[in-house]
Structure formats: C-alpha cells, structure tokens
Amino acid sequence: SGLNKSILDQGWGEFRRQLDYKLVWNGGWLVVVPPQNTSRTCPCCGHVSADNRKTQAQFACVKCGFEENADLVGAINVLRAGHARFACEVSGAAMPPAAGTHRSDSDAAQCRV
Ligand SMILES: [Zn+2]
C-alpha cells in the first residue's frame, strides 16, 4: 500500500493515459492487467506463494525449485497475463487469473522459460 500511494503521488494515472494515447497513435494497443501475484507466481509450475520470493531480487519456487531473477519472473507473468487477457477479449471468453495460465505438475519437469 505504501508503494501504491507513492505511485499515485507520481501521477501514474496520467502516464498510463499518455501511454495509451501514444500507442493508439502509433498503431499499438495497451493491455492492462491486474498485478496481483505476478511477483509470487512460478512461471514454470504456476505455484503461487509469498515464500517463492526469497529476497527482493531473487525468485525461487518452493514447489518445483525453479529459480530466476525476480524482476524477470514478474515480467514473464505480466506478459502472459496480457496475452491471456487479449486472447479472451478477442474471443469473448471469461477473464483469466491475474498471473496467466496455470500448468499441471506434469509440465513442471519440462519447464523452460
Ligand atoms: Zn514452480
């Protein structure tokens, strides 16, 4: 909540409005995704836990052992959530979970990010 307040204080609402405007002007589009659990979700097996985030910088899944830089994990999850949301908006299906798709345990062993 402290981070949210500081972001609001920085006028990120205006930044988002400008980004949307510029993207449309240049033939792109802005896909807004809910940020919940994007930093806590394992991109390999889908396990969601605060314990996956060992430190601010390091992600280590407590379920499958996947390890990666925490910022990269967050970016992967946001990208997946954006793709899932965009696909669902096109098809008219229900909205997906915030952090994208969940994979079964059998997929974890073959995970390559
Ligand atoms: Zn995992």
Backbone and ligand atoms as CSV (ligand in chain L), in Angstrom:
chain,resi,resn,atom,element,x,y,z
A,1,SER,N,N,0.841,-1.205,0.000
A,1,SER,CA,C,0.000,0.000,0.000
A,1,SER,C,C,0.874,1.252,0.000
A,2,GLY,N,N,2.049,1.162,0.652
A,2,GLY,CA,C,2.965,2.300,0.611
A,2,GLY,C,C,3.441,2.577,-0.795
A,3,LEU,N,N,3.727,1.482,-1.540
A,3,LEU,CA,C,4.161,1.618,-2.928
A,3,LEU,C,C,3.037,2.195,-3.773
A,4,ASN,N,N,1.796,1.685,-3.565
A,4,ASN,CA,C,0.650,2.198,-4.317
A,4,ASN,C,C,0.488,3.698,-4.124
A,5,LYS,N,N,0.617,4.147,-2.874
A,5,LYS,CA,C,0.458,5.569,-2.584
A,5,LYS,C,C,1.526,6.394,-3.290
A,6,SER,N,N,2.777,5.890,-3.245
A,6,SER,CA,C,3.840,6.657,-3.880
A,6,SER,C,C,3.671,6.682,-5.397
A,7,ILE,N,N,3.146,5.595,-5.973
A,7,ILE,CA,C,2.891,5.568,-7.420
A,7,ILE,C,C,1.799,6.578,-7.775
A,8,LEU,N,N,0.731,6.593,-6.960
A,8,LEU,CA,C,-0.353,7.549,-7.207
A,8,LEU,C,C,0.165,8.975,-7.089
A,9,ASP,N,N,1.050,9.209,-6.127
A,9,ASP,CA,C,1.613,10.540,-5.925
A,9,ASP,C,C,2.441,10.984,-7.132
A,10,GLN,N,N,2.987,10.018,-7.873
A,10,GLN,CA,C,3.832,10.348,-9.021
A,10,GLN,C,C,3.016,10.608,-10.289
A,11,GLY,N,N,1.695,10.495,-10.205
A,11,GLY,CA,C,0.854,10.775,-11.352
A,11,GLY,C,C,0.909,9.700,-12.419
A,12,TRP,N,N,0.933,8.440,-12.008
A,12,TRP,CA,C,0.986,7.344,-12.970
A,12,TRP,C,C,-0.309,7.168,-13.746
A,13,GLY,N,N,-1.389,7.711,-13.220
A,13,GLY,CA,C,-2.649,7.693,-13.973
A,13,GLY,C,C,-2.490,8.481,-15.266
A,14,GLU,N,N,-1.831,9.622,-15.175
A,14,GLU,CA,C,-1.569,10.447,-16.354
A,14,GLU,C,C,-0.583,9.751,-17.288
A,15,PHE,N,N,0.425,9.096,-16.695
A,15,PHE,CA,C,1.387,8.342,-17.501
A,15,PHE,C,C,0.667,7.251,-18.303
A,16,ARG,N,N,-0.248,6.541,-17.643
A,16,ARG,CA,C,-0.993,5.481,-18.319
A,16,ARG,C,C,-1.862,6.047,-19.445
A,17,ARG,N,N,-2.510,7.199,-19.186
A,17,ARG,CA,C,-3.361,7.806,-20.201
A,17,ARG,C,C,-2.528,8.207,-21.427
A,18,GLN,N,N,-1.364,8.799,-21.163
A,18,GLN,CA,C,-0.475,9.208,-22.254
A,18,GLN,C,C,0.050,7.988,-23.027
A,19,LEU,N,N,0.413,6.923,-22.287
A,19,LEU,CA,C,0.922,5.715,-22.924
A,19,LEU,C,C,-0.133,5.108,-23.847
A,20,ASP,N,N,-1.374,5.051,-23.361
A,20,ASP,CA,C,-2.473,4.527,-24.160
A,20,ASP,C,C,-2.652,5.360,-25.429
A,21,TYR,N,N,-2.643,6.683,-25.278
A,21,TYR,CA,C,-2.818,7.615,-26.395
A,21,TYR,C,C,-1.722,7.428,-27.449
A,22,LYS,N,N,-0.458,7.369,-26.962
A,22,LYS,CA,C,0.675,7.248,-27.885
A,22,LYS,C,C,0.668,5.898,-28.608
A,23,LEU,N,N,0.284,4.853,-27.891
A,23,LEU,CA,C,0.246,3.524,-28.510
A,23,LEU,C,C,-0.809,3.470,-29.611
A,24,VAL,N,N,-1.989,4.006,-29.339
A,24,VAL,CA,C,-3.056,4.014,-30.343
A,24,VAL,C,C,-2.608,4.829,-31.557
A,25,TRP,N,N,-1.975,5.968,-31.302
A,25,TRP,CA,C,-1.493,6.856,-32.361
A,25,TRP,C,C,-0.503,6.126,-33.270
A,26,ASN,N,N,0.310,5.233,-32.678
A,26,ASN,CA,C,1.346,4.520,-33.437
A,26,ASN,C,C,0.923,3.104,-33.862
A,27,GLY,N,N,-0.351,2.794,-33.729
A,27,GLY,CA,C,-0.865,1.521,-34.204
A,27,GLY,C,C,-0.704,0.378,-33.232
A,28,GLY,N,N,-0.417,0.671,-31.967
A,28,GLY,CA,C,-0.317,-0.379,-30.949
A,28,GLY,C,C,-1.535,-0.367,-30.050
A,29,TRP,N,N,-1.456,-1.119,-28.993
A,29,TRP,CA,C,-2.546,-1.083,-28.020
A,29,TRP,C,C,-1.997,-1.390,-26.629
A,30,LEU,N,N,-2.688,-0.837,-25.639
A,30,LEU,CA,C,-2.309,-1.033,-24.244
A,30,LEU,C,C,-3.203,-2.106,-23.634
A,31,VAL,N,N,-2.613,-3.157,-23.107
A,31,VAL,CA,C,-3.365,-4.201,-22.408
A,31,VAL,C,C,-3.061,-4.059,-20.925
A,32,VAL,N,N,-4.064,-3.719,-20.147
A,32,VAL,CA,C,-3.895,-3.512,-18.709
A,32,VAL,C,C,-4.222,-4.808,-17.978
A,33,VAL,N,N,-3.307,-5.241,-17.110
A,33,VAL,CA,C,-3.527,-6.482,-16.368
A,33,VAL,C,C,-3.482,-6.220,-14.874
A,34,PRO,N,N,-4.267,-6.986,-14.087
A,34,PRO,CA,C,-4.195,-6.845,-12.638
A,34,PRO,C,C,-2.855,-7.372,-12.125
A,35,PRO,N,N,-2.183,-6.639,-11.257
A,35,PRO,CA,C,-0.835,-7.015,-10.839
A,35,PRO,C,C,-0.785,-8.089,-9.755
A,36,GLN,N,N,-1.944,-8.475,-9.224
A,36,GLN,CA,C,-1.946,-9.408,-8.102
A,36,GLN,C,C,-1.185,-10.692,-8.421
A,37,ASN,N,N,-0.256,-11.041,-7.544
A,37,ASN,CA,C,0.501,-12.305,-7.585
A,37,ASN,C,C,1.467,-12.439,-8.760
A,38,THR,N,N,1.661,-11.392,-9.542
A,38,THR,CA,C,2.588,-11.512,-10.669
A,38,THR,C,C,4.031,-11.700,-10.190
A,39,SER,N,N,4.337,-11.266,-8.968
A,39,SER,CA,C,5.705,-11.445,-8.453
A,39,SER,C,C,5.829,-12.686,-7.588
A,40,ARG,N,N,4.693,-13.381,-7.334
A,40,ARG,CA,C,4.702,-14.548,-6.441
A,40,ARG,C,C,4.391,-15.844,-7.178
A,41,THR,N,N,4.043,-15.757,-8.469
A,41,THR,CA,C,3.640,-16.939,-9.229
A,41,THR,C,C,4.823,-17.541,-9.976
A,42,CYS,N,N,5.026,-18.842,-9.829
A,42,CYS,CA,C,6.096,-19.519,-10.547
A,42,CYS,C,C,5.719,-19.649,-12.026
A,43,PRO,N,N,6.527,-19.094,-12.948
A,43,PRO,CA,C,6.218,-19.194,-14.371
A,43,PRO,C,C,6.412,-20.613,-14.902
A,44,CYS,N,N,7.040,-21.463,-14.097
A,44,CYS,CA,C,7.292,-22.843,-14.511
A,44,CYS,C,C,6.126,-23.752,-14.154
A,45,CYS,N,N,5.709,-23.773,-12.878
A,45,CYS,CA,C,4.668,-24.720,-12.446
A,45,CYS,C,C,3.371,-24.035,-12.035
A,46,GLY,N,N,3.369,-22.702,-11.927
A,46,GLY,CA,C,2.156,-21.983,-11.573
A,46,GLY,C,C,1.888,-21.862,-10.085
A,47,HIS,N,N,2.787,-22.382,-9.244
A,47,HIS,CA,C,2.587,-22.315,-7.800
A,47,HIS,C,C,2.652,-20.867,-7.329
A,48,VAL,N,N,1.645,-20.444,-6.528
A,48,VAL,CA,C,1.583,-19.080,-6.019
A,48,VAL,C,C,1.881,-19.086,-4.530
A,49,SER,N,N,2.946,-18.397,-4.128
A,49,SER,CA,C,3.284,-18.300,-2.705
A,49,SER,C,C,4.219,-17.133,-2.462
A,50,ALA,N,N,4.004,-16.444,-1.339
A,50,ALA,CA,C,4.932,-15.368,-0.951
A,50,ALA,C,C,6.310,-15.949,-0.664
A,51,ASP,N,N,6.361,-17.240,-0.289
A,51,ASP,CA,C,7.638,-17.890,0.011
A,51,ASP,C,C,8.500,-18.080,-1.234
A,52,ASN,N,N,7.879,-17.968,-2.438
A,52,ASN,CA,C,8.657,-18.086,-3.676
A,52,ASN,C,C,9.645,-16.926,-3.828
A,53,ARG,N,N,9.340,-15.845,-3.159
A,53,ARG,CA,C,10.158,-14.628,-3.266
A,53,ARG,C,C,11.125,-14.578,-2.094
A,54,LYS,N,N,12.299,-15.162,-2.304
A,54,LYS,CA,C,13.271,-15.253,-1.220
A,54,LYS,C,C,13.747,-13.874,-0.789
A,55,THR,N,N,14.104,-13.052,-1.756
A,55,THR,CA,C,14.550,-11.678,-1.494
A,55,THR,C,C,13.880,-10.782,-2.525
A,56,GLN,N,N,14.126,-9.492,-2.435
A,56,GLN,CA,C,13.581,-8.550,-3.421
A,56,GLN,C,C,14.038,-8.910,-4.834
A,57,ALA,N,N,15.272,-9.417,-4.948
A,57,ALA,CA,C,15.855,-9.637,-6.267
A,57,ALA,C,C,15.723,-11.071,-6.767
A,58,GLN,N,N,15.531,-12.037,-5.872
A,58,GLN,CA,C,15.600,-13.439,-6.274
A,58,GLN,C,C,14.278,-14.184,-6.084
A,59,PHE,N,N,13.875,-14.927,-7.133
A,59,PHE,CA,C,12.691,-15.778,-7.086
A,59,PHE,C,C,13.151,-17.225,-7.044
A,60,ALA,N,N,12.578,-18.006,-6.112
A,60,ALA,CA,C,12.882,-19.434,-6.028
A,60,ALA,C,C,11.611,-20.175,-5.632
A,61,CYS,N,N,11.061,-20.959,-6.563
A,61,CYS,CA,C,9.798,-21.658,-6.319
A,61,CYS,C,C,9.986,-22.741,-5.244
A,62,VAL,N,N,9.138,-22.711,-4.200
A,62,VAL,CA,C,9.239,-23.677,-3.111
A,62,VAL,C,C,8.651,-25.028,-3.530
A,63,LYS,N,N,7.939,-25.073,-4.659
A,63,LYS,CA,C,7.315,-26.320,-5.100
A,63,LYS,C,C,8.172,-27.083,-6.108
A,64,CYS,N,N,8.649,-26.382,-7.168
A,64,CYS,CA,C,9.371,-27.086,-8.234
A,64,CYS,C,C,10.864,-26.745,-8.274
A,65,GLY,N,N,11.293,-25.716,-7.501
A,65,GLY,CA,C,12.707,-25.382,-7.448
A,65,GLY,C,C,13.183,-24.426,-8.527
A,66,PHE,N,N,12.286,-23.956,-9.381
A,66,PHE,CA,C,12.655,-23.004,-10.435
A,66,PHE,C,C,13.225,-21.732,-9.806
A,67,GLU,N,N,14.367,-21.271,-10.315
A,67,GLU,CA,C,14.982,-20.039,-9.800
A,67,GLU,C,C,15.281,-19.081,-10.935
A,68,GLU,N,N,15.025,-17.790,-10.680
A,68,GLU,CA,C,15.309,-16.765,-11.688
A,68,GLU,C,C,15.285,-15.402,-11.014
A,69,ASN,N,N,15.798,-14.409,-11.688
A,69,ASN,CA,C,15.708,-13.032,-11.213
A,69,ASN,C,C,14.231,-12.652,-11.023
A,70,ALA,N,N,13.910,-12.017,-9.889
A,70,ALA,CA,C,12.524,-11.723,-9.543
A,70,ALA,C,C,11.867,-10.756,-10.532
A,71,ASP,N,N,12.614,-9.795,-11.036
A,71,ASP,CA,C,12.045,-8.846,-11.999
A,71,ASP,C,C,11.686,-9.550,-13.319
A,72,LEU,N,N,12.544,-10.502,-13.726
A,72,LEU,CA,C,12.263,-11.255,-14.951
A,72,LEU,C,C,11.009,-12.109,-14.765
A,73,VAL,N,N,10.876,-12.750,-13.598
A,73,VAL,CA,C,9.683,-13.550,-13.315
A,73,VAL,C,C,8.430,-12.674,-13.369
A,74,GLY,N,N,8.501,-11.493,-12.770
A,74,GLY,CA,C,7.358,-10.584,-12.807
A,74,GLY,C,C,6.997,-10.189,-14.235
A,75,ALA,N,N,8.023,-9.911,-15.036
A,75,ALA,CA,C,7.790,-9.511,-16.430
A,75,ALA,C,C,7.163,-10.652,-17.238
A,76,ILE,N,N,7.636,-11.885,-17.013
A,76,ILE,CA,C,7.071,-13.052,-17.699
A,76,ILE,C,C,5.590,-13.209,-17.349
A,77,ASN,N,N,5.274,-13.082,-16.058
A,77,ASN,CA,C,3.888,-13.262,-15.617
A,77,ASN,C,C,2.971,-12.160,-16.137
A,78,VAL,N,N,3.477,-10.929,-16.169
A,78,VAL,CA,C,2.673,-9.822,-16.694
A,78,VAL,C,C,2.430,-10.021,-18.191
A,79,LEU,N,N,3.480,-10.447,-18.924
A,79,LEU,CA,C,3.329,-10.686,-20.362
A,79,LEU,C,C,2.299,-11.791,-20.623
A,80,ARG,N,N,2.393,-12.871,-19.873
A,80,ARG,CA,C,1.427,-13.977,-20.037
A,80,ARG,C,C,0.013,-13.528,-19.714
A,81,ALA,N,N,-0.118,-12.746,-18.633
A,81,ALA,CA,C,-1.448,-12.257,-18.257
A,81,ALA,C,C,-2.005,-11.356,-19.352
A,82,GLY,N,N,-1.135,-10.549,-19.968
A,82,GLY,CA,C,-1.569,-9.675,-21.047
A,82,GLY,C,C,-2.007,-10.463,-22.266
A,83,HIS,N,N,-1.234,-11.474,-22.624
A,83,HIS,CA,C,-1.603,-12.335,-23.753
A,83,HIS,C,C,-2.916,-13.050,-23.485
A,84,ALA,N,N,-3.066,-13.556,-22.263
A,84,ALA,CA,C,-4.292,-14.282,-21.912
A,84,ALA,C,C,-5.495,-13.346,-21.951
A,85,ARG,N,N,-5.318,-12.148,-21.423
A,85,ARG,CA,C,-6.418,-11.180,-21.400
A,85,ARG,C,C,-6.791,-10.763,-22.815
A,86,PHE,N,N,-5.788,-10.500,-23.630
A,86,PHE,CA,C,-6.051,-10.068,-25.004
A,86,PHE,C,C,-6.757,-11.178,-25.776
A,87,ALA,N,N,-6.299,-12.423,-25.609
A,87,ALA,CA,C,-6.929,-13.551,-26.291
A,87,ALA,C,C,-8.382,-13.685,-25.878
A,88,CYS,N,N,-8.645,-13.488,-24.592
A,88,CYS,CA,C,-10.009,-13.628,-24.093
A,88,CYS,C,C,-10.891,-12.471,-24.538
A,89,GLU,N,N,-10.301,-11.273,-24.679
A,89,GLU,CA,C,-11.091,-10.142,-25.169
A,89,GLU,C,C,-11.486,-10.365,-26.624
A,90,VAL,N,N,-10.586,-10.969,-27.387
A,90,VAL,CA,C,-10.876,-11.256,-28.785
A,90,VAL,C,C,-11.963,-12.314,-28.894
A,91,SER,N,N,-11.856,-13.357,-28.068
A,91,SER,CA,C,-12.793,-14.473,-28.172
A,91,SER,C,C,-14.071,-14.233,-27.382
A,92,GLY,N,N,-14.040,-13.266,-26.454
A,92,GLY,CA,C,-15.213,-13.007,-25.640
A,92,GLY,C,C,-15.371,-13.962,-24.481
A,93,ALA,N,N,-14.332,-14.748,-24.168
A,93,ALA,CA,C,-14.400,-15.694,-23.054
A,93,ALA,C,C,-14.200,-14.972,-21.730
A,94,ALA,N,N,-14.353,-15.708,-20.643
A,94,ALA,CA,C,-14.180,-15.137,-19.307
A,94,ALA,C,C,-12.734,-14.729,-19.085
A,95,MET,N,N,-12.539,-13.772,-18.167
A,95,MET,CA,C,-11.199,-13.296,-17.860
A,95,MET,C,C,-10.383,-14.376,-17.144
A,96,PRO,N,N,-9.094,-14.436,-17.462
A,96,PRO,CA,C,-8.219,-15.429,-16.827
A,96,PRO,C,C,-7.732,-14.956,-15.461
A,97,PRO,N,N,-7.074,-15.822,-14.687
A,97,PRO,CA,C,-6.445,-15.391,-13.439
A,97,PRO,C,C,-5.390,-14.326,-13.723
A,98,ALA,N,N,-5.055,-13.540,-12.707
A,98,ALA,CA,C,-4.170,-12.394,-12.884
A,98,ALA,C,C,-2.813,-12.769,-13.462
A,99,ALA,N,N,-2.267,-13.880,-13.008
A,99,ALA,CA,C,-0.902,-14.217,-13.405
A,99,ALA,C,C,-0.857,-15.167,-14.590
A,100,GLY,N,N,-1.931,-15.276,-15.339
A,100,GLY,CA,C,-1.915,-16.096,-16.549
A,100,GLY,C,C,-2.392,-17.509,-16.315
A,101,THR,N,N,-1.890,-18.396,-17.112
A,101,THR,CA,C,-2.408,-19.749,-17.073
A,101,THR,C,C,-1.702,-20.599,-16.016
A,102,HIS,N,N,-2.435,-21.553,-15.501
A,102,HIS,CA,C,-1.860,-22.486,-14.523
A,102,HIS,C,C,-1.526,-23.789,-15.242
A,103,ARG,N,N,-0.363,-24.323,-14.913
A,103,ARG,CA,C,0.056,-25.578,-15.545
A,103,ARG,C,C,-0.030,-26.714,-14.539
A,104,SER,N,N,-0.204,-27.908,-15.045
A,104,SER,CA,C,-0.269,-29.068,-14.156
A,104,SER,C,C,1.139,-29.461,-13.713
A,105,ASP,N,N,1.223,-30.288,-12.663
A,105,ASP,CA,C,2.521,-30.696,-12.118
A,105,ASP,C,C,3.381,-31.400,-13.160
A,106,SER,N,N,2.740,-32.131,-14.065
A,106,SER,CA,C,3.498,-32.902,-15.046
A,106,SER,C,C,4.262,-32.013,-16.018
A,107,ASP,N,N,3.820,-30.747,-16.149
A,107,ASP,CA,C,4.507,-29.820,-17.040
A,107,ASP,C,C,5.775,-29.259,-16.420
A,108,ALA,N,N,5.851,-29.280,-15.077
A,108,ALA,CA,C,6.933,-28.583,-14.387
A,108,ALA,C,C,8.300,-29.129,-14.772
A,109,ALA,N,N,8.398,-30.443,-14.946
A,109,ALA,CA,C,9.688,-31.060,-15.216
A,109,ALA,C,C,10.262,-30.606,-16.550
A,110,GLN,N,N,9.382,-30.222,-17.501
A,110,GLN,CA,C,9.854,-29.832,-18.834
A,110,GLN,C,C,9.961,-28.334,-18.991
A,111,CYS,N,N,9.778,-27.609,-17.876
A,111,CYS,CA,C,9.686,-26.158,-17.965
A,111,CYS,C,C,10.984,-25.532,-18.439
A,112,ARG,N,N,10.891,-24.719,-19.490
A,112,ARG,CA,C,11.994,-23.887,-19.931
A,112,ARG,C,C,11.433,-22.496,-20.173
A,113,VAL,N,N,11.916,-21.520,-19.434
A,113,VAL,CA,C,11.408,-20.162,-19.594
A,113,VAL,C,C,12.312,-19.384,-20.540
L,1,ZN,ZN,ZN,7.442,-23.783,-9.605
